[in-house]
Amino acid sequence: MKLLIADDQRSLHQYLHTMVDWAALGITEVRSAYDGAEAAELAALMEPDLLLMDIRMPGVDGIEALRRIQSLPQKPRAVILSAYDQFEYAREALKLSVSQYLLKPVDTELLEGALRELITAIRSEARSLLERELAHLSLAGRLPDERLAAAEQAMGKLGIGGCAVLTVMAGPDGATVPTADMTEALPDGAVLLPLVTGDGEAGHLLFAGLPEGMEREALCAGLERYTTREDEEAVAVFGVSRIAGSLREFPQLIAESREEAQRAREGSREGGPRMMEKLRCIRSHIDSHLDGDLSLQTVADRFGIDKYQLSRTFKQAFGENYWPYVTRRRLEKAAQLLCGTDWKNGRIAEATGYADESHFSKAFKKHYGVAPKEYRAAGAGAGQAVR
């Protein structure tokens, strides 16, 4: 949530930054303007969700600045701050869709209350818009670019930095779980929305909006607890897609989620839901120990499973053989380190489980088609990792 403060008194800006905990309100970016013209220009550039506007400023005053801001595609929710309790100002403010009119000196308790009220309204609107667009996207498979951009903007207002798709199916005995209450199984900050697919046989499909930096393993762990009874038998099976940063990948996320849920259901033929839970723990162990010994025998011994059974059931559960999965995850991490750090190849090789730099370089080139040095150079030139 972004906030723009427009007031010619620098002391007011300092006072608000000292007295108000923006982060606690869910405000992640605060910018300052010191006259009406600057406020209008900044509003066009940063597209704030919230605006605190003084009325009396030199040059372009607050009312004129609001008029200019009204012409922008994205109009912020505005709160007027004024030392003048005059009907004329209030009437003009109402014409310009101002949400609140507060008198100076600013009472921070009243201000915080006004901001919370506006933030709640903004998030409610964003959630409704996102639900509508996700319904269309899950049925049609695509959205026009402008609607896709609006949906992703709504995700930002809800604090969503990444998204995944969940598929929940009945367990082996036909039992299931109420998906309406599944939010309690998710980590703090996650947003869960039901999806309409038109396919009743595919199980319940849900959109999981996740805070920035949340890992897939945390999501799976919460779902395991929710879909398992006290006797440790699963009452439902589920599939979780990878976490993506854009809704452009949404159709693929739906497919991934459904495929994993189906494999989880079929996995009941060999070990049942408990085996699926163990396999997810093994995959989580791999992802968090890429620098360690991940040989099939070592991991099988660690989790008390026969190595041949592990090899067979891992492919059934995740659609990828065990060692190719380990190799892919190691090289993906190596690619991230090449473009995100200045580490030398030897250090990256050690951090990704390779015995020496030569072995690492050969494996990297085989996977990506270029040597680590060339990959890093291309990623630095493009400003991001090459895929």
N, C-alpha and C positions, 0 to 999 in steps of 0.2 A: 504494500500500500504506500503510495507516494503523496507527500504533502508539500505545498508551496505556501510560504509565509510572506505576505507583502505588507510592509510597514516601513515608514521612513525613519522610525526611531530604532537605532541599532541596539539600544538598551533593552527594548522589548524582545528582540530576537534572542539576546543573551539570557534574558530572564526566562523565556519559555524553554530554551535548551537546558537551563539549570533545573527548572522546577517540574518539567514534564518528562516522564519516562516514555519516549516514543515507542521503543521496542515492545513495552508491555501492552501498548495499544494495538500493536500489529503494524506499526508504521516503519517501513524499512528505509525510506529515503526522505530527507527533508532538505529543501532548497530555500534560499532567501532572495527576495527582491526588495528594493528600497524606494521604488516609485511605481506608478501605475503602468508606464510604458514598459519598464523592465519586467513587471509581473505578466503582462500580456505576452511578451516575447518568450519568457521562460515557460509559461503555460503551454505555448505552442510546441516548444522543444521537448519538455519533459512529460507532458500529458499527465498532470497530477490527478489523483483521485479526490484529493481534498485541498481546499484553499482557505487560508485565513487572510482576510483582506481588510486593511484600514481604509476608511473613507477619505479622510483629508490627507493628501500627499501632494508635494510640489509637482508642478507640471500636470501630467495626466492623473486625475484623481481616481479613487477606487471605483466609483460608479461608472466612469468611462472605461476603465480597465475591464470591468465586468461585461460591459457591452461588447468589447472586442473579443473577450473570451467566449461569449455566447455563440460566436460564429465558428468556433473550432469544432471539429468532428467529435472530439472527446471533451465533454463539459464536466468539470469537477464539481463536487458538492461544496458549496461556499458557506463560510461563516464570516459575517461582518464583525469587525472589531472597531468600535467608535467611541469617542469621548462625547459625542453629540447625540443626546436622546431627543431627536427631532422627528416629527411625523414625516416630513418631506423625504428625509433619508430612508426611513423605513419603507415608505411607499415605493420609492425607486428600487430599493433592494428587492422587494416582493415582486416587482415587475420582471426582475432579472433572475428569478427562481432561486434567490438566496435561501438557504435552509435554516440559518440561525442568525440572530442579531444580538451580539453581546456588547455590553458597555465596558469601557475602560474606567478605572484600572482593571486589568483582566483578573478574574477569579479563576484560578487554574482548575479548581474542582468543577466549576460550571463548564469550563472549556473542555475538560476531559470527558465529562458526561455528554456534551454535545457531539464530540468526535466519536465516542463509542456508539452513539445512536446512529450517526451517519455511516460509520464503518459497518454496522450490522445491516443497514439497508443496502449498502453497496454489495456486501457479500451475498445477501439474499437474492438480489437481482442477478449477480454473477452466477450463482448456483442454478437459478432457473434457466438462464441462457445456456449454460453448459449442459444441463439435462436435455434441453430441446435439441441442441446440435448433436449431442452424443446419440440420441435416439435416431436422428436422421442418418448419422454416420454409420451406426451399427447395422441399419437396414439397407442403406443405399451403397455403403462402401466408400463414399467420397463426399466432399463438401466443396463448394466454390471457394476460391482462395480468400475472399473477403470474409466469408462466414467462418472459415477455418481460423483466420487471424483473430476474429472476435472471440471465438471459443478459447483460443490459447491465451488471449488477454484476460478472459474470465478466470482461467486457471491461475494466472498470476495474482489476481485479486483475492483468490482463495488460499494463497500461499502454497500453491502446487508447483513443485519444481520438476516433477517427473510423473509418469503414469504407467500403470500396468493393468492388465485385464485378468480377472479371476473367473474361473468356471467351477461351479459347485454342483456335484452330481450325488445322487443317492448312493449309499454304501452298499456292500455286498448283500446285506439283509434287507435292502430297500429303505433303510432309515435315512433321514436327511436332517438338516438343521435349518432354523429360521434365519434366512439371510438378512432380514430386516434389522436384526440385532447384531450383525457381524462387525459393525464398526468398533464395538468394544474389544474385539480381538486384534485390532490394528494398532500400531504404534501411535503415539500422540501426534496430532497434526494431520493425520491421514483423512481423506474425504472419500466416502464410499457412495457410489450412485448405481442404481440398477439400470441395466441395459435391456432394450427390446430387440429381439432378433427374429421373431417370427418362427422360431424352430423350437417347439416344446420339448423335443427329445434331446436337445443339446445341454440340458441342465440350466441352472441359473447363471446368468452372465452379469458380472459387475465391473464397473470402472473403479479403480483405486487411484486416487490422486494423492501423491506422496510429497512430503517436504523435501527440499533440496538436500541431497547427500544420503537419503535413506537407501539402504541396501536391500536387495531382494530377499536375503536370508532372514532379515528381521521381519519381513512381511510373512514369509513362509512359517516362521516359528510361531507367530501369533495365530495363524490359521490352523496349524497343527493342534494347538491347545484347544481352540474353539470347536474343532470337528472331532475331538476324541473324548470318549466317556471316561469316567473315573476308573473303570477297569482296563483302561488303555486300549480299548477297541475303538476303531474309527467308526463313527456313525455316518460319515459322508466322506467322499473323496473330492479332491480339488486339484485344479491346475492353475499355475501362475505363469504368466508370460514374463519376459524380461522387462526391465524398466526402461522406458523411452522418454526422450525429452520433447517430442513433438507428436501431435495428433496425426500427422501425415503417415505415421507408422501404425495407426490404429487397426486397420484390417489385418495386418500381419500379427499384431498382438492378440487379436481375437482367435486367430488360427492357432497360434502357439499355445494359448491357454487351453483351448479345447483339446488339442492333441495331447497335452500333458495330463489333463483330467482323464481322458480315455485310456491312456497308458496306465495311469494309477488304478483305474477300475480293472483293467485286464491283468494288472500285477497281482490281483488277489488270487490268481491261479498258482502263484509261487511265493508263498510267504504272507500274502495278504497285505492289509493296510499297515501292519507293523513293519513289514519289509520296506514298504514305500517310505515310511517315516525314517527308517534307518538309512535308506539311500539318499534322502534329502539331507540328512545329517552328514553323510559322507561327502556329498557335493559341497556343502557349506564348509566342511573341513578342508577340502581341496582349495576352494576359493580364498580361504584365509591363511593357507600355509603353502603358497606357491614356491617359497624358497626352501622347503623341506623335502624329506624323502617321501615321495608319493608313489612309489612302486606299488603295483597291484598287491603283492604279498604283504608289504608293510601295512598298507591301509586295511586290507582284509583282516590281518591279525589284530589291528587296533580296535576294529569294530566287531570282532568275534564272528566273522563270516568266512565261508570257504571262498578262496580267490576265484575259482571258476564260477561259482554262483554269483559273486560280485560282478564279474565280467559280463555274465549273461543278463542279469537283472538290471544292471546299469543301462545297458543298451535298450532293454525293454521299457524302462521307466523314462529315459530322457532322449531316446532316438539318436544317440551318439555313443560310440564305443568309448570305454574308459580312458585309454591312453590318448587317443586323439583329443578328447575333452581336456585332459590335463595340459597337453601341448598347446592347444588353442588358448586356454586361459593364461598360461605362462607368457605366450608371445603377445597376447593383447596387453598384458601388464607391461611387458617390455616396451611395446610401442608407446604406451602412455608415458613411461619414464623417459624415453628418448625425446619426446616432444614437450614434456612438462618439467624436466630437470636438466641440469648440465652434467649429470653423472657420466662417467666413462663406461665403455662397454663392459669392462671387467666387473665393475660394481653392479651393473644391471644384470649381468649373467648370474652373479651370486644371489641377487635379490629375486631371481626368477627360477632358481633351482638348477642352473646349468653348471657343470663341473669346471668349465673353463671358457674363456672368451671365444676360442676357435669353434668349439661345439655350438655355442650360442649363436655366433654369426652365421654358421652354416644353416642351422635350424630356422633362423629368422629369414634369411634370404629364400629358403625353400617355401616358407609360408607366405611371405609378402612380395616376393619377386624382386626385391631390392635389398642391398646390404644395409645394416643399421645406420651407417654414416649417411648414406643417400636418403634414407627414410627421414632421418632427423633434419637434414637440409631442406627436403621438400616440405616437411611439416612446419619448419620455421618460416619458410617463404610464404606458405599459405595461411599462416597464423593458427594452424590446427593440425592434428594428426592426419596422415594420409591413410585412406582405407582401400 
